[in-house]
Amino acid sequence: MITVPPSLVAMFRALYVAVVPYPDPLRRRKVRATATRLVTCSSWPELEATPEQVAELSLLRALWLQREVHRALRWRQREAATLLARSAVENCILGLYCLRAEQPLQELRGENAHQAARMFEYLKDVGLVNDVIVDCLRAEAAQQDVGRRLPPLIAMARQVSEVSTDSLTTDLYKRLYIPLSTLFTHANGLALLRHVPKKHVKIKPAYPWAKRSAARTADACVGVLAAEIAGPTHVAFGYLRKYGLDHSRRVVPPLPAMVGRQAATTLKLRLVPRLLRQIVVGYMYFRSSEGAAASHEARVAHLRHTMEEVIANFGLDMSDTAQNCIMDQLILILARPTSAEPMGEPADNGADSP
């Protein structure tokens, strides 16, 4: 009998949670008020600043980005909301890194110097300044920490995960920051193909993300960052962290959103009853005594036939090689034997185990 792997169940549960509406204006207002109170400094102490105060600046920026994301979505500016959400992820990782790194202030000042020198490059090209002036400005921005630089964002995310034994930062980077940078921010082939939906060139690009995911991303960043700044001993720590994790679980990654949108646009409404019937028939086969008694090869053949019929209803723009590769992997997951016998071989009760 077929058994549904827990990973597959978790994936469908995550997709279900992501598409269900989750309005929480009162809860968001309470979290924002609590997070605002966590910012203790009213004037910036310059060189006497601590890593905690830098993290508080990140929290202030996270609160501003959260407000701007919701405002952009209210005005149906989804592209702007997505770019703001990407900035929120980057800002959240930086804030968490400042709380966990050994010398974040020196690295920040060194990064400031490097970026300041880059901004003055065009003045050198037009002859308004020379190298001496640029070096002086770099030293002023670095505050004697010219040689230090912030590590790449992925390195910061990994370092935070290693110190806190929590993979949330690497999850945000891999699940959201990379696809958002690829599809929305950087110039590349995938970003250009957004202007070719259904093989027709259009000025307005396709939106390869869920509608509310940008807001949920910004909400998650505020909750997680505020909880880490508050600390486990703070009375609101559990509430803030739960708020951040709840919204993080409701963010649909861009790749599943793209696949779902394509499937929804290619699937014809009249084929929905047939599609559901095929899924039910395939499921009942594995639940029946015939499916339980069948060999592994028979289960694989039946599952492949059902999946071919289901995929044919969607009419996906995908090569046969890619479809076969995806089906092979899904069959490997779904049609695995329920006992310890090897796939495709009868159980040998008399053989010695290795």
C-alpha positions in Angstrom: 0.0 0.0 0.0 1.2 3.5 -0.8 2.3 5.7 2.0 2.5 9.5 1.6 6.0 10.7 2.8 5.9 13.2 5.6 8.0 15.6 3.5 5.3 15.6 0.8 2.5 16.1 3.4 4.5 19.0 4.8 4.9 20.6 1.3 1.2 20.4 0.6 0.4 21.8 4.1 2.8 24.7 3.5 1.1 25.5 0.2 -2.3 25.3 1.8 -1.3 27.6 4.6 0.3 30.0 2.1 -2.8 30.5 0.0 -5.3 30.8 2.9 -5.9 34.5 3.8 -4.3 35.5 7.1 -5.4 39.1 8.0 -3.9 40.3 11.2 -4.0 44.1 11.4 -4.5 44.2 15.2 -1.7 41.7 15.8 0.6 43.6 13.5 -0.1 46.8 15.2 0.8 45.3 18.6 4.0 43.8 17.2 5.0 47.1 15.7 4.4 49.0 19.0 6.4 46.4 20.9 9.3 46.5 18.4 9.3 50.3 18.5 9.8 50.3 22.2 12.8 48.0 21.8 14.7 50.9 20.2 16.3 52.6 23.2 18.7 55.1 21.7 17.3 58.5 20.7 20.6 60.0 19.4 23.4 58.1 17.6 26.5 57.6 19.8 28.9 57.5 16.7 32.1 55.6 17.7 30.6 54.5 21.0 27.8 52.6 19.3 27.3 48.9 20.3 26.3 46.0 18.1 22.9 46.0 19.8 22.3 49.6 18.8 23.2 48.8 15.2 20.7 46.0 15.3 18.2 48.5 16.6 18.8 50.6 13.6 18.1 47.5 11.5 14.9 47.1 13.4 13.9 50.7 12.6 14.5 50.1 8.9 12.6 46.8 9.1 9.6 48.6 10.5 9.8 51.3 7.8 10.1 48.6 5.1 7.1 46.7 6.5 5.0 49.8 6.4 6.1 50.6 2.8 5.4 47.1 1.6 1.8 47.2 2.9 1.3 50.6 1.5 2.6 49.5 -2.0 0.3 46.5 -2.0 -2.7 48.7 -1.1 -1.9 50.7 -4.2 -1.4 47.5 -6.2 2.3 48.2 -6.7 3.4 44.6 -6.5 6.7 45.1 -8.2 7.7 47.9 -5.7 6.4 45.7 -2.8 8.6 42.8 -3.9 11.7 45.0 -4.1 11.0 46.3 -0.7 10.5 42.8 0.7 13.9 41.8 -0.8 15.5 44.7 1.1 13.7 43.6 4.2 15.3 40.1 4.0 18.7 41.6 3.4 18.3 44.1 6.3 17.0 41.3 8.6 20.1 39.1 8.0 22.4 42.1 8.6 20.7 43.0 11.9 20.9 39.4 13.1 24.6 39.3 12.0 25.4 42.4 14.1 24.0 40.6 17.1 26.0 37.4 16.5 29.3 38.5 14.9 32.5 39.2 16.9 33.4 42.6 15.4 30.5 43.9 13.3 31.1 47.6 13.9 34.6 47.4 12.5 33.3 45.5 9.5 30.5 48.0 9.0 32.9 51.0 9.1 35.2 49.3 6.6 32.3 48.5 4.3 31.2 52.2 4.6 34.7 53.2 3.4 34.7 50.8 0.5 31.2 51.9 -0.7 32.1 55.6 -0.2 35.2 55.2 -2.5 33.0 53.5 -5.1 30.5 56.4 -5.1 33.3 58.9 -5.7 34.7 56.9 -8.7 32.7 58.9 -11.2 34.2 62.1 -9.8 37.6 60.8 -10.5 36.6 59.9 -14.1 35.5 63.5 -14.8 38.5 65.0 -13.1 36.8 66.7 -10.2 38.8 64.8 -7.5 42.0 62.8 -7.4 43.1 59.7 -5.6 44.3 61.6 -2.5 40.9 63.1 -1.9 39.2 59.7 -2.3 41.7 58.1 0.1 41.0 60.8 2.7 37.2 60.2 2.3 37.7 56.5 2.6 39.7 56.8 5.8 37.1 59.2 7.3 34.3 56.8 6.6 36.2 53.8 7.9 37.3 55.4 11.2 40.6 53.5 11.1 39.1 50.3 9.9 39.9 50.5 6.2 41.0 46.9 5.9 37.8 45.3 7.1 34.8 44.5 5.1 31.4 42.9 5.7 31.3 39.3 4.4 28.9 38.4 1.6 25.3 38.1 2.6 25.3 34.3 2.4 28.3 34.1 4.7 26.5 36.3 7.2 23.4 34.1 7.0 25.5 31.0 7.5 27.4 32.5 10.4 24.2 33.5 12.2 22.8 30.0 11.6 25.9 28.3 13.1 26.0 30.5 16.2 22.2 30.3 16.9 21.7 26.7 15.7 18.8 28.0 13.7 18.6 27.8 9.9 16.1 30.7 9.6 18.6 33.1 8.1 19.9 30.6 5.5 16.3 29.7 4.7 15.4 33.3 4.1 18.4 33.7 1.9 18.0 30.6 -0.2 14.2 30.5 -0.3 13.5 34.2 -0.9 16.6 36.4 -1.4 18.1 34.4 -4.3 14.9 34.0 -6.4 13.8 37.6 -5.7 17.2 38.9 -6.8 17.2 36.8 -9.9 13.6 37.5 -11.1 13.1 41.1 -10.0 16.4 42.9 -9.3 19.2 41.7 -11.6 19.3 41.9 -15.4 19.4 38.3 -16.7 17.5 36.0 -19.0 14.9 34.9 -16.5 14.0 38.5 -15.7 13.6 39.2 -19.4 11.4 36.2 -19.9 8.9 37.7 -17.5 7.9 39.9 -20.4 7.0 36.8 -22.5 4.0 35.3 -20.8 2.3 32.6 -22.9 4.8 33.2 -25.7 3.5 36.7 -26.3 5.8 39.8 -25.7 4.2 42.4 -23.4 5.4 45.6 -21.7 4.0 44.6 -18.3 6.0 41.6 -17.0 4.3 38.6 -15.4 4.4 38.5 -11.7 6.0 35.2 -10.6 5.1 35.4 -6.9 2.0 35.1 -4.6 0.1 38.4 -4.1 0.5 38.6 -0.3 4.0 37.0 0.0 5.8 40.4 0.0 3.8 41.6 3.0 4.3 38.3 4.8 8.0 38.5 4.2 8.3 42.0 5.6 6.1 40.9 8.6 8.3 37.9 9.2 11.5 40.0 9.2 10.1 42.4 11.8 9.0 39.7 14.1 12.2 37.6 13.9 14.5 40.6 14.3 12.5 42.2 17.1 12.5 38.8 19.0 16.3 38.5 18.7 16.9 42.0 19.9 14.5 41.5 22.9 16.2 38.3 23.9 14.8 35.2 25.5 14.3 36.9 28.9 12.0 39.6 27.5 8.3 39.1 28.2 7.4 39.6 24.5 10.1 37.3 23.1 7.8 34.3 22.5 5.1 36.5 21.0 7.4 38.3 18.6 9.2 35.1 17.5 5.9 33.3 16.9 4.6 36.2 14.9 7.7 36.1 12.7 7.7 32.4 12.2 4.0 32.3 11.5 4.4 34.8 8.6 7.6 33.1 7.4 5.7 29.8 7.0 3.0 31.5 5.0 5.5 32.9 2.4 5.3 31.0 -0.9 8.7 30.8 -2.6 8.7 32.3 -6.1 9.5 29.0 -7.8 6.3 27.1 -6.6 4.3 30.2 -7.2 5.5 30.3 -10.9 4.7 26.6 -11.4 1.3 27.0 -9.8 0.4 30.1 -11.9 1.4 28.3 -15.1 -0.6 25.2 -14.1 -3.6 27.4 -13.3 -3.5 29.2 -16.6 -3.0 26.1 -18.8 -5.5 23.9 -17.0 -9.0 24.2 -18.6 -12.0 24.3 -16.3 -13.8 21.5 -18.1 -10.9 19.2 -17.4 -11.0 19.7 -13.7 -13.5 16.9 -13.0 -11.5 14.5 -15.1 -8.3 15.5 -13.3 -9.9 14.9 -9.9 -11.2 11.6 -11.0 -7.8 10.4 -12.2 -6.3 11.4 -8.9 -9.0 9.6 -6.9 -8.8 6.5 -9.0 -5.0 6.3 -8.6 -5.3 6.9 -4.8 -8.0 4.2 -4.4 -5.9 1.7 -6.3 -3.1 2.0 -3.8 -5.6 1.8 -0.9 -7.2 -1.4 -2.3 -6.1 -4.9 -1.7 -5.1 -5.2 -5.4 -2.6 -2.4 -5.0 -1.3 -3.6 -1.7 -0.7 -7.1 -3.2 0.9 -5.8 -6.4 4.6 -5.9 -7.0 6.7 -2.8 -6.9 7.0 -2.8 -10.7 3.2 -2.9 -11.0 2.8 0.0 -8.6 5.3 2.0 -10.5 3.7 1.3 -13.8 0.2 2.2 -12.5 1.5 5.4 -10.9 3.4 6.4 -14.1 0.3 6.0 -16.2 -1.8 8.1 -13.7 0.8 10.8 -13.6 1.1 11.0 -17.4 -2.7 11.5 -17.7 -2.6 14.2 -15.0 0.3 16.1 -16.6 -1.4 15.9 -20.0 -4.4 17.8 -18.7 -2.2 20.7 -17.7 -0.5 21.1 -21.1 2.7 22.3 -19.6 5.3 23.9 -21.8 8.0 21.4 -20.9 10.1 18.9 -22.8 9.5 15.2 -22.5 12.9 14.8 -20.9 12.1 17.2 -18.1 8.7 15.7 -17.6 10.2 12.2 -17.4 12.8 13.4 -14.9 10.2 14.9 -12.7 8.0 11.9 -12.9 10.9 9.6 -12.0 11.6 11.5 -8.9 8.0 11.6 -7.8 7.6 7.9 -8.4 10.7 7.2 -6.4 9.1 9.0 -3.5 5.6 7.8 -3.8 6.0 4.2 -4.9 8.7 3.2 -2.5 8.0 -0.2 -0.8 6.4 -0.1 2.6 8.5 -3.0 3.8 12.2 -3.5 4.0 12.4 -5.4 0.7 14.5 -3.8 -2.1 12.7 -2.1 -4.9 11.9 -4.4 -7.8 13.2 -7.5 -6.0 11.2 -10.1 -3.9 11.9 -10.3 -0.2 14.5 -13.0 0.5 13.7 -14.2 4.0 16.3 -16.9 3.9 19.3 -14.9 2.8 21.9 -13.7 5.3 21.8 -9.9 5.9 25.0 -8.1 5.0 
